[in-house]
């Protein structure tokens, strides 16, 4: 983040408790720079997804504040772990959904939808139904639906966790390509140290519940990142460092 600039979004002393008594988060301070690719690592149940939902405004914090650059929340798109597609609708209509909710006609939306599908490699699949798609293609539809609204902030909650390794690697590379083209700010939740290091320019590690940030690690690897990076010594060293931080946070 440039000196003197304000973060796109910052949480201050954020905490989240649920009615059943579960304390998911406690005193989370996190400033996210505009244009960053930030990954959040942590053990299962540490509150990673809860933090993402708080930033998205899907649930309010129990304590603390969330502040936005300029005082107004950014345009946000959210990609969930499951593609959550409407099975009765075509790929085109699934991507159209957020624009339809904004009151945009099909004629007005057509160019945006076609461009979004092309960006994720799904041009030619507009009339296809979800049941006809592989898991990786369904996730591409979900990403297209997220980017069709031209978000400033893209939140992704373990979007590739259920996919095979080859598909996951390919989608990692596609996501980085889109991020560099569109200049989004990205917050990416994952359990994978290797995935987080490959994608991110910064990684925060959270403790077991109640979740707190226990490590904040810059990833000083150059972009664009190619497949060959996965066997590079610098990449391996960062993966070892993050694995040790994650193991410590899980104790």
Secondary structure, 3 states (H helix, E strand, C coil): CCCCCCCCEEEEEEEEECCCCCEEEEEEEEEECCCCEEEEEECCCCCHHHHHHHHHCCCCCCEEEEEEHHHCCCCEEEECCCCCCCCCCEHHHHHHHHHHHCCCCHHHHHHHHHHHHHHCCCCCCCCCEHHHCCHHHHHHHHHHHHHCCCCCEEEEECCCCCCCHHHHHHHHHHHHHHHHHHCCEEEEECCCHHHHHHHCCEEEEECCCCECEEEEEECCCCCCCCHHHHHCHHHHHHHHHHHHHHHHHCC
